[in-house]
Amino acid sequence: MSDGKCGSDCPQPGQEYAPAGLKVPNRKTREAMAEAEEIIRQDQARFSDAESLIGDLEENSGK
């Protein structure tokens, strides 16, 4: 039953909700974020800085 305060924007049971129209990352995004954090924690990053990353992207993008 709705109290009329948030209409269809109210979270339903089992849904995640953030105020002010912000969206909570979905399960797949949270898993990717956790994977990235683990890579950082284990110091297994493929690139040491942004320049290396961009250089690799440009080199392998067919430009």
PyRosetta script that sets phi, psi and omega in degrees:
from pyrosetta import init, pose_from_sequence

init()
pose = pose_from_sequence("MSDGKCGSDCPQPGQEYAPAGLKVPNRKTREAMAEAEEIIRQDQARFSDAESLIGDLEENSGK")
pose.set_psi(1, 132.2)
pose.set_omega(1, -178.1)
pose.set_phi(2, -87.7)
pose.set_psi(2, 142.7)
pose.set_omega(2, 175.9)
pose.set_phi(3, -92.2)
pose.set_psi(3, 1.0)
pose.set_omega(3, 177.6)
pose.set_phi(4, 80.1)
pose.set_psi(4, 2.9)
pose.set_omega(4, -176.4)
pose.set_phi(5, -86.1)
pose.set_psi(5, -31.1)
pose.set_omega(5, -177.1)
pose.set_phi(6, -131.3)
pose.set_psi(6, 0.1)
pose.set_omega(6, 175.3)
pose.set_phi(7, 52.2)
pose.set_psi(7, -132.7)
pose.set_omega(7, -176.6)
pose.set_phi(8, -76.1)
pose.set_psi(8, -8.4)
pose.set_omega(8, 179.2)
pose.set_phi(9, -79.9)
pose.set_psi(9, -11.1)
pose.set_omega(9, -179.8)
pose.set_phi(10, -67.7)
pose.set_psi(10, 138.5)
pose.set_omega(10, 176.5)
pose.set_phi(11, -68.8)
pose.set_psi(11, 143.8)
pose.set_omega(11, 175.9)
pose.set_phi(12, -90.3)
pose.set_psi(12, 161.4)
pose.set_omega(12, 178.3)
pose.set_phi(13, -52.3)
pose.set_psi(13, 130.1)
pose.set_omega(13, 179.8)
pose.set_phi(14, 90.1)
pose.set_psi(14, -10.7)
pose.set_omega(14, 178.7)
pose.set_phi(15, -88.2)
pose.set_psi(15, 153.4)
pose.set_omega(15, 174.2)
pose.set_phi(16, -95.5)
pose.set_psi(16, 152.5)
pose.set_omega(16, -174.5)
pose.set_phi(17, -145.2)
pose.set_psi(17, 138.1)
pose.set_omega(17, 173.0)
pose.set_phi(18, -126.4)
pose.set_psi(18, 142.2)
pose.set_omega(18, -177.6)
pose.set_phi(19, -69.9)
pose.set_psi(19, 165.2)
pose.set_omega(19, 173.0)
pose.set_phi(20, 59.6)
pose.set_psi(20, 33.1)
pose.set_omega(20, 175.0)
pose.set_phi(21, 77.2)
pose.set_psi(21, 2.8)
pose.set_omega(21, 177.1)
pose.set_phi(22, -72.2)
pose.set_psi(22, 143.4)
pose.set_omega(22, 179.4)
pose.set_phi(23, -104.7)
pose.set_psi(23, 142.0)
pose.set_omega(23, 177.0)
pose.set_phi(24, -85.2)
pose.set_psi(24, 136.6)
pose.set_omega(24, 178.6)
pose.set_phi(25, -57.5)
pose.set_psi(25, 142.3)
pose.set_omega(25, 179.1)
pose.set_phi(26, -75.2)
pose.set_psi(26, 176.6)
pose.set_omega(26, -175.3)
pose.set_phi(27, -57.9)
pose.set_psi(27, -44.8)
pose.set_omega(27, -178.2)
pose.set_phi(28, -62.9)
pose.set_psi(28, -41.3)
pose.set_omega(28, 179.0)
pose.set_phi(29, -66.9)
pose.set_psi(29, -42.9)
pose.set_omega(29, 178.3)
pose.set_phi(30, -61.5)
pose.set_psi(30, -38.0)
pose.set_omega(30, 177.9)
pose.set_phi(31, -65.1)
pose.set_psi(31, -42.3)
pose.set_omega(31, 178.2)
pose.set_phi(32, -64.2)
pose.set_psi(32, -39.9)
pose.set_omega(32, 178.3)
pose.set_phi(33, -64.3)
pose.set_psi(33, -41.2)
pose.set_omega(33, 178.7)
pose.set_phi(34, -65.1)
pose.set_psi(34, -39.5)
pose.set_omega(34, 177.7)
pose.set_phi(35, -63.0)
pose.set_psi(35, -43.0)
pose.set_omega(35, 178.5)
pose.set_phi(36, -62.6)
pose.set_psi(36, -43.0)
pose.set_omega(36, 177.8)
pose.set_phi(37, -61.1)
pose.set_psi(37, -39.6)
pose.set_omega(37, 179.1)
pose.set_phi(38, -66.3)
pose.set_psi(38, -40.9)
pose.set_omega(38, 177.3)
pose.set_phi(39, -60.6)
pose.set_psi(39, -44.2)
pose.set_omega(39, 178.8)
pose.set_phi(40, -64.1)
pose.set_psi(40, -45.5)
pose.set_omega(40, -177.5)
pose.set_phi(41, -60.7)
pose.set_psi(41, -38.3)
pose.set_omega(41, -178.7)
pose.set_phi(42, -87.5)
pose.set_psi(42, 1.4)
pose.set_omega(42, 179.1)
pose.set_phi(43, 55.6)
pose.set_psi(43, 46.5)
pose.set_omega(43, -180.0)
pose.set_phi(44, -110.3)
pose.set_psi(44, 21.0)
pose.set_omega(44, -178.6)
pose.set_phi(45, -60.8)
pose.set_psi(45, 141.7)
pose.set_omega(45, 179.7)
pose.set_phi(46, -75.6)
pose.set_psi(46, -23.4)
pose.set_omega(46, -176.0)
pose.set_phi(47, -127.4)
pose.set_psi(47, 140.2)
pose.set_omega(47, -177.4)
pose.set_phi(48, -85.4)
pose.set_psi(48, -19.4)
pose.set_omega(48, 179.7)
pose.set_phi(49, -157.6)
pose.set_psi(49, 172.8)
pose.set_omega(49, -177.1)
pose.set_phi(50, -63.9)
pose.set_psi(50, -37.0)
pose.set_omega(50, -179.7)
pose.set_phi(51, -61.1)
pose.set_psi(51, -41.2)
pose.set_omega(51, 178.5)
pose.set_phi(52, -63.7)
pose.set_psi(52, -42.2)
pose.set_omega(52, 178.9)
pose.set_phi(53, -62.3)
pose.set_psi(53, -50.0)
pose.set_omega(53, -178.7)
pose.set_phi(54, -64.5)
pose.set_psi(54, -40.3)
pose.set_omega(54, 177.3)
pose.set_phi(55, -59.2)
pose.set_psi(55, -43.1)
pose.set_omega(55, 178.8)
pose.set_phi(56, -65.9)
pose.set_psi(56, -42.2)
pose.set_omega(56, 178.7)
pose.set_phi(57, -60.9)
pose.set_psi(57, -45.3)
pose.set_omega(57, 179.9)
pose.set_phi(58, -65.2)
pose.set_psi(58, -41.9)
pose.set_omega(58, -179.0)
pose.set_phi(59, -64.1)
pose.set_psi(59, -35.2)
pose.set_omega(59, -175.5)
pose.set_phi(60, -102.6)
pose.set_psi(60, 8.5)
pose.set_omega(60, -179.2)
pose.set_phi(61, -93.9)
pose.set_psi(61, -1.7)
pose.set_omega(61, 179.2)
pose.set_phi(62, 85.5)
pose.set_psi(62, 12.4)
pose.set_omega(62, 177.9)
pose.set_phi(63, -73.3)
pose.dump_pdb("model.pdb")
